[in-house]
Amino acid sequence: MVAQDESPYPEVRSAVANYDDPDMPVSTIRAWILGLIFAGVVSGLNQLFYFRYPSVQITAGMVTQLISFPMGRALAIIMPHWKIFGQPLNPGPFSVKEHVLVTIMSTVGAGSAYAMDVIAVQRLYYHQVYNFSYQWFLIMSTQLIGFSIGGICRRFLVQPPSMIWPSNLVTCALFNTLHSQQYTGMGERGGISRGRLFCCVFAASALWYYVPGYLFQALSYFSWVTWIKPEDPVIASLFGYVGGLGMSVLTFDWAQIAYVASPLATPWWATANTIIGFVLFYWIVTPIIHFSNVWYGEYMPILSRISYDNRGQAYNLTRILNEQDTIDLDAYHAYSPLFLSTTFAMSYCMCFAAITSTIVHTFIYFRQQLWIQCRRSLHEQPDVHARLMARYPVLPTWWYVCIFSFMFACGVISIELWPTEFPVWGFLLALALAFFCVIPVGMLQAITNWQIGIGVIAELVIGYVLPGKPIAMMMFKTWGYNTMAQALTFSSDFKLGHYMKVRAICCSVFATAIAGTVQLAVQELMFSTIPDLCNSNQSDGFICPGTQVFGTASIVVPLMFFFLIGAVAPFIPYLVGKKYPNSLLKYINPVLFDSNTFIPPATALNYVPFALVSFLFQHVIRKRHFSWWRKYNYVVSAALDSGVAVGILLVYFTWIGENNVLAWWGNTVPFTGADGKGTPVKELAPGQTFGFVAYPRILSVHVH
């Protein structure tokens, strides 16, 4: 039986302290200095590596936690004991709460801002290069307007104990390890200390990355089956990792394994949904569709991030745009319909099913909880962490309203003063979509560690109401999807503060503004200095996979019957669970559809090893060696993730340059042959075309 002063969830008890020291310093001058510095540095590095594949984004504050810890302790030693405006420069030892504040500031805007892709696509595909003012207003509005929604939704997504936010547990475990905090589960077993284990695994992870990341890259792309018969396009389609379905299964690169999520932080039942969906839709359905040539897929690689014309060449968007950068239907008919690889098209299908499945799933399973939370005050939660946080004042609602109003004004300025072809009413419609989806999507993410992407539904909506306007489509999607995503980022950080007993709202806003500004500068610098940026053959791996996906297929007719499949699917496990309460079907949820929509740019290389590692740690070890799992699991996860992130930085900054790849078989074999070249099963003769006639109605849609 769980004690009253403990969390009812073992995952939380294994990583989060169940006590608080309200007198511990938090919002100190040194914490703000470190936080703002890291907000700029981490966001800049993430923007740099966002354009690279494979890329490890410095998320959950791993690197920041490690580096800021000795820096904070050093400042506690060297800073004078003066006061500025009544605030002490050095309030004593560097506290865990100061450390949390620094980490939140560094991570809240650390990932590449979603609107950065809008700016990059405008530049690469539509040759629109607007001034810094346009870019800054766009970035600030899309990054900060979701904060107001996150603040309003905290009673649904933060306060309930069941809203665990698994990725935060890894961060909390690292905080407690670094600061030697005692918490539930500590001392239950002997063995190596958590701190020593972290140091060992971290060092091994960082050093090992030199092998698959530089010395022997075939260990990263270990598509061994294709090496037997490298020029066979069928084998490449099934077993290749670059342009195939990845049935070779193996990789020895943690950057690939943790590309979509941390396998040690994701619950096994959620991972099981992921791998079931992957095998069913990508290893069974996709090959059947592809080799049946249903969508003319045999004339294209089975997996690709780009769109194609009816000659099997990369689709040239400039041939179908008029001077206003809108679709010219006559030019479209004269040129070619747009075609996607079979896997890309399947990703659309999964997105459509995931959206309706999430809404229906939330209504079926959480409608009572939603109603209860609507009626409860913030102080009536039974969770120990909510009771400890109740002593700290809650930010008033008018503060969130002010943020919303100012960021709304920035958004209107960016779309009205520049030729975006995006009306203000479209802006309002996008925000309404975000408001509608944030709670169901957030609840699922807080429980499973997966976030449902609503980008496709956003693009579908704007494609109907404003057809043929790709820039307006990207604007609508960015505010529709990213407003929700930022609200959930804020909610996740709110939960981290909830676990660590820190209010970090104001600093999050300032840090996000700094991060967005730095990312704009970094992206501009990259376009100015890196040769062949966003080219598929870029020598340092800066192929811009996310931007290619974002810019690909801004004109496509979706397979919308998957909306119906997604709406019906949740009723099956629900009804079976009613009759058979112990059935495994009760664990089936929308993650089965949505977690695989990262394909492309992700491949089986990222999913299958991820599932195997998750099965080992979150099922086998958790079930058979629970005390070990409880003490070490999240520490190992933090060490592996932060170690490989540091390893990537070391490799890149040590061997940067056009000739940084060792020219030998182990570094070239994954990228040669039919897999590396993306050879289709059927090749066209010169002048030959394939496919259907162009559809008369254009839908501005692309996948998230």
N, C-alpha and C positions, 0 to 999 in steps of 0.2 A: 504494500500500500504506500502511495506517495504522500510524504508529509505535506502539511498545509503550506509550509514555507519553501516548497520546492515546485518546480515546473512539473506539470503532468506528463511532459514529453521527455523521454530519455535523451533524445538528441540535444535538447536545450540544456538539460542537467549536465551533460557531458562537456559543455563548452562555455556556459554562462554562469557567472557568480550570482548567488541568491542573496547578496547583501549589498549595502551601499554606504559610502562615507560622504554625507552631504557637505562636509567642510573641505573636501579635496578641491584644489584649484582647477579651474576648467578653462574659461575664456581669458587666458593671460596674453600679455603682449608677445611673449616669445612663441606661444602657440599660434597666434595670428601670423607672425612673421614666417614661421616655418610652413604653416598651412598655405599661405599665398604663394610662397616660393615653389612648393611642391605642386600646387594647383597649376602653375604655369609650366613647370618642367615636365610633369607626368602627362598633362594633356598634349604638350608638344610632341613628346616621344610617341604617344599613342597615335597621334595624327600621322606621324612619320611611318609607323609600322602598320597603320590601317591600310596603306596602299601596297603592303607586302603580303605574299602568301608563301608558306604558312605564317600567320601572325599570332602572337600572344599579346593581347591587350593587357596592360597593367591594371587589372581590375581588383576589386575588393581590398585595395590598399596594400597588397603584399609587399611590393618593393618599397613603397612609402613607409609602411610599418617598420621594415627592417632598417632603412637608412635614417629615418627620423628619430628612431629610438636612441642611438648613440649621440646624434646631434643634439637632441633635447637634453640628454644628460650632460653633454659638454657645456651647453649654454647655462645649465644650472650651476656649473662650476665657475665659469669665467665671467658671467654677466654680473655687473655691480648691483648692489642692493639699493638702487635708487627708486624714486617714484616719478611717474609722468602722469600729470592730470589725476593724481591720487591713486594711480594703479602701479603696483610694484613691478619693476622689471624682472626681478628674480624672487618669486614667492617661495622658493625652496626647491626640494627635489622635483624632478620632472615626473608628473603624475600620469597614471594610466588614462585619466579623463582628458588631460591635455593631449595625450597621444591619440586618443579617439578623435578629438576635434581636428587635429592636424590631418588625420587619415580621411575623415569625412570631407574636409575641404579639398583634399587632393583627388578624391575619387568622384565627387558629385558631378563634375563636368569633365572627367578624365577621358571617357570614350569619345571617339570622333563624333562631333556634333552631326546630327542627321542631315541638317541643311547643308553641310559641307559637300555632300554628294550633289545637291542641287547646283551649287556653284561650279563644281567640277564638271558635271554633265553639261551645263550651259557652255562651259569653255571648250570641252572636248568634242561634243556632238553638235552643238548649235552655234559655236564660235561667238558666243556672247560673253564679253569680259566687261563687267560693270565695275564702278569704283568701290572703294572701301566702305563708303557710307551705306550703300545698298547691302553689301555683304554683312556689315555689322548689325544693322537693323534686323535683317533676316535671321541671323544667328541668335541674337538676343531674344527676339520674340519666340522663336521655335524652341529655344532651350529653357526659358524661364516661365512661359505662360502656364506650363503644366504644373508648376509648383503650387499654384493656388488651388488646383484641383486636388493635388496630393494632400494638402493641408486639410481640406474639407473632408476628405475620405479617410482620415486617419482612424476614425472610430470603427471603420469596417476592416481596414487593412493592417492596422498596427496594434490596436488594443487587444483584440481577441487572442487568447493563448494559442489557438489552433493556427493562427497566421504566423508560421514559424520563420519563413524566409531562410531556407537552408544555407544559402551562400554566406549569410552573415555569421553562421555558426563557425565557419572556418576562420573568419576574421576575429571573432571573439576568442577562439581557442588560442590564436597567436598572441593576442593582447595579454591574455592571462598567463601564457607561457613566458613572454618577455618580462612581465612585471611580477612573476612568481606569485600570482594571486591564488589563494586556496578556494576551491569551489567543489560542489557536489561531485563525487567520483574520485577526487584526489586521494591518494593514499590507500585505495582499495586493493591495490596489487603492488608488488615490488617491481624490480627491474629498472632499466635505464630511466633517467628523468626525462620529462617532456622537452625541456630546454636542450639537453644534450642530443636527444633523438632528432630534434628539429635541425640543429647545426649539422649533424652528420648527413641527413637526407638532403638538406639544402645544398651543402657542398657537393655531394655526389650528383645531384640533379644539374647544377650549374656546370660542373666539369664534364659530365656525360654529354651535354648538348653539343660540345665541340665535335663529337663523333658523327652523329647524324646531321648536324647542322653545318659542318664544314669538311671534315675528313672523309666521310663515307655516307653521302647523302642517299644512297640506295637503301640504307637502313631506315630512313624516313619514309621513302616511297618504295616499300619492299614488295613490289608487284612481281614476285618471283616466277609466277606462271607465264607471264608474257615474255620473260627472258628466254624461255625454251623455244618459242616460235615467234619472234618479235614482229614480223611483218604480217601476221595473220590478223585482219581487222575484226573477225568474230571473237577470237581469244582476247584481243585488246579491249573490245566492248564489254566483255564479261569480267575479265580479271584485271584490267588496267586500273591505275590510280589517277592518272592525269586526265584521261577522257573516257574512262570506263566505269563499270559498276563496282569494282574493287572486291571481287570474290577471292582475291589472294589473301585477304583478311589481315595480314600481319603488318605491324610497324613497330619500330623501336624508338620512337620519338615522342616524348611526352607532349611536345607542342602540338602534335597531330591528335593525340589521344584526348587532350583537354581543350581542343579547338572550339567545340560547341558548348561545353559546360564542364564543370569539375566532376568527374565520376565518383569521387569520394564524398562529395557534398550532396549529390542528387539521390533521393530515396530509391531503393531498388525497384519498388513497384512502378515508379515513374519511368525509370530506365527500361524496365520490361515493356511498358507501353511503347516506348521509343523504338526498341529493337523489333518488337512484333510488327509495328507499323512499317518500319524500314524493310524488313524481309518480305512482308506481304506486298507492299506497293512498289518497291524498287528492285527486289530480287526475283519476284514472281510476275507481277502485273506488267512492270515496265519492259522486261525482255519479250514478253508475249506481244505487247503492242508494237515494240520496236521492230522485231523480226517479222511481224505481220505487215509492216509498212503502213500501219493505219494512218499515221500522221506524216507520212513520207519521211519517217525518221531514218530509214536506211541510207538516205542521201546525205545525212549529217552525222557527226559524232553522237554517240548515244548520250553523252554528258557534255554540256558546253554552257558557258555563261553568256554567250552572245546570240544574236538572232541572225537568220540567214534569208537570202533571197532564193528565187526558184532556180538559180544556177549553182547553189551550194556555196556561195560566197557570203562573207559577212555583209549584213544588210547595211546599205548606204543611206542613212536617214536624210542626208542633205539633198538627195535626189527627189524627195517627196515633200520638201518644205518650200513655201513661198517666201517672199521678202519679209513677211511678218512672223516668220518661224511658226506658222500653223500648217496643218496638213493640206496639201494640194491634191484633191481627189483625182483629178485628171492625170497628174504626174504619178500618183500611186498606182492607178490602173495601168498606166503605160510601163511602169517599171516592174513591180513584182509584189505579190502578197508577202506577208512576213511569216516566217516559219521558225519554230523553236525545236531544240533537241527534245527527244522523248522524255528525258529526265526533267528538263526544265518545264515542259508542259505538265508532267505529273506533279511537280511542285506547286503549280497553280491549283491543280485539283485538290491537293492537300490543304492549301490555304483556304479555299472555299469551304471545304468540309469542316475545317477547324473552327471557323468563325461561328457558324450556326451551331456546331456541336458544343462550343463553350457556353453560348447563351442558354441553350436548352439544359446542359449539364448543371449550370449554376442554378437555374430555376428549380430543377428537380431535387437537387441535393442540399441547397443552401437557402431556399426561400424563407424558411422559418428563422434561420440565423440572421438573415438580412433584416427581417421584420423586427426581431428582438433588438438588434443593434440600432435600428432607427429610433426605438423607443427608450433605449438606455442612455444614461449620462456616461461621461468618460470615467467617472469615479466608481462605477458599480461593477468593475471587472474583478473576478476572483483571483486572477493570476498574481503571483508574488511580485513580478516585475512591474505590473501596473500599479500595485499598491505602493511600491517604493518610488515610482515616478510621480505619484499623486502629490508629493510635497513640493514639486517644482511647478511654477506658473505656466499655464498654457497660452500660447500666442493668440491674441484676439482675432476674430474672423476678419475684421476690417483690414488687417495687415495683408491678408491674402487677396482681398478685394483690390487693394491699392496695387499690388504686383500685377494682378490680372489686367487692370485698367491701363497701366503704363505699357505693359508688353503688347496689349492689344493695339495701342496707338502706334507702337513701333512696327507691328505687322502691317497696319493700314498704310503707313508711310512707305514701306518697302514695296508694296504691291501697287500703290497708286502713282508714285513718282517715277517709276521705271516701267518699261513696256512688258509687263508680265502676262497680259491678257487674262488676269485673274481678278474677278470682281469681289467686292467686299462681302456680298451675300454668300459667295463661295467660302470665304474665310469663316463666316459665322456657321455655315453648314459643317465645315470641317471640325470646328470646336464642339459642336453639338454631338457629332459622331464620337469624339474622344470622351466626352462626358458620359455618353451612353455605355461605352465599353470598359471604362476604367475599373469598375468594381468587379464584374465577373472575371475579366482577364487578370486583375490583380489578385483576387482570391486564389485563382488557379496557380499563379506564379508563386505566391506566398507558401503554398503547400507543396508544390512539385518541383520548384526551381526552374520551370519553363515558362516563357512568356509567349502568349499567342499573338502573332502579328496580324494587325488589321489593315495592313497596307493595301492588300488586294481589294478589300471591300471599299476602301477609300477611293482607289483608282477606278473601280467599277462604277461607283456613284458619279464621280466627276466625268468619267467617260461618257455617261449618258446625258448629263446635263450640259456639259461643255465639250462636245466631241471635236476631235481634230486639233486640240490645243495642248501639246505636250508640256510646255512650260507651266501652264495653269494646272495640269494634272500633277506635276511634281510638287507644286506649291500646296495643292489640296492634300496630297498624301502626307507631305511633311508636317503640316499642322494637324491633320487628322490622326495620323499614327504617332508622330513624335510627341505631341501634347500628352497623349496617354502614356507613352513610354517614359517621358520625363516625370510625370506624376508618380509612376511606379518606382522610378529611380529615387525620387524624393521619399517615397514611402519606405523603400528599403533602407535608406540612410536613417530615416526616422526610427525604424525598428532597431537598427544598430545602436542608435542613441538610447533607445528604450532598454535594450539589453545592458548597455554600459552606463546607464543613468546620466545621460548627457543631452542637453537641448542644444542643437547645432543648426538652427534654422537660418538666422541672419547671416552667419558665416558661409552657409551654403550658397546663398544668392550672390554674395561678393565673389566667392571662388568660381562659380559658374561663369560670371561675367569675365573674369580674368582668363579662365580657360578658353572660352570661346574666342576671345581676342587673340590669344597666343596661337590657337589653331589656324585662324585666318592667316596669320603671318607665316606660319610653318608651311601651309599649303602653297602660298604664293612663292615662297622660297624654293620649294620642291619643283614647282613647274618651271622655275627660272634656272635651276641648276642641275637637275637630274636628267641625263639624256634618256630619251625613249620612255619617259614616264607614262605608265598605263598601256604600254605596248606588251603584248603577250609574250614577247621574247626578251623582255628587259633583263639585263645580265644579273642584276642584284635581287631579282624577285619582286620588283616594284611594278606588278602587273595590274594593280588596282582592281582586285576581284569584286569587291563590294560596289565600286563605281560602275564596273562593267554590267553587273546585274541590275543596278539602279537605272542605267541608261538603256539597257537592252529592252527591246520589245515594248516601246512606248505606243505601239499599235498592235493589239491582238484581240481576237474574239474568244472569250473565255469559255470553258466547259462548265457551265453553271449548274448542271444537274447535280454536281457534288455538293451544292448548298443543301439540297434535299437529303442526300446521303448523310451529311453531317447532322442535320436536324433530327433524323430518325435514329441514328446510331446510339445516342445515350439511353434511349428507352429500353434497349435490349439488355444491357447489364443491370439496369434498374429493376426491370420486371423479373429477370432471373434471380436477382438478389432477394426480391420479396419472397419468392417461393423457396429458394435455397440460400439461406443467409450466409452459409460458409463457403459458397462458391467463389472461385478465384475471379470470376467475371466482375465481382464487385470492385475490383481494382482497375478496371478498364475506364479510361477517361479521355478527354480531348487531346491529351499529350500524344496519343497514338497517331493522330493526324498532324498536329502542328510541329512537333519537335523535329520532324524531318524536312521542314520547309527551308532549312538552311542550305539545302541542296538545290542548285549550286549556290556558292562556290564550294561548300563542304561536299565530301564524298563518303563512300563506305570506309575509306581510310580513317575518317574521323569518327564514324559511328560504331562500327563493330568492335574495335579495340576498347572504345569508351564503355561499351556495354559489358565486355568481358571483365574489365577492371572493376566496374561498379558491382558486378555480380560477386566478385571475389571479396571486396571490402564491405559492401552494404548488405550482402546476404550471407555468404559463407562465414566470414570472420565475425560479423555481427551476431550471427545465430550461434556459432560454436565457441567463440572466444569473446563474449560480450564485454568482459572487464577490460581486455586489451583494446577492443574497439572503442570503448567508452573513454579510455584514457588517451589513446594515441591517434585515432582515425583522423580527426580534424587537424591535428598537428602535422601529420604526414601529408595531408592534402595541401596545407599552407606551405610546407617546405618544398614539395614538388612544384607547385605553381610558381612560387616566388623564385625558386632555383632556376627553372627553365627561362623565366623572364629575364633574370640577370644574365643567364648564359647567352641568350639572344643578343642582348646589348653588348656583351663582351666580344662575341664573334663578329658582330657587325662593325663595331668601332675598332676592332683589332685588324680585321681583314678587309675593310671597306675599299672599294676601287673596282674598276671594270674587269680586272684580271684576278678577282679574289677567289675564284673557284678552282680547286685543284683539278687539272685536266687528266683524269684517269677513269677507267671503266666504272668504278664504284660511284662516281659523281655524274656520269653521263647516261648510263644504261636506263634509268627510269624515264628519261625525257627523249629517248630515241624510239625508232620503230613506229608501228601503227598507233600505239597508245600515245606516245609523245607528240606525234604529228596530227593526231585526231583524224586518222583515215576512216572514212565512212565505209560501210559494208558494200554499198553500190556507188560507183563513181560514174559521173556523167561524161559523155563524149563532148568535145568542143562544140559550143552552140546549143547543146541540148538543155532543156528545162524540165521541171517536174512540178506537180502540185495542181492547185485549183485556181480559178479566176479570183481576182481581188474582190473582197466583200465591199458593198457600197457604203456601209456604215462603219465608221472607224471608232473604236473604243480605246481611249488612252489608258492603258493598263500595263503595269509591270509588277513583278513579284517582289515581296520583301524577303 
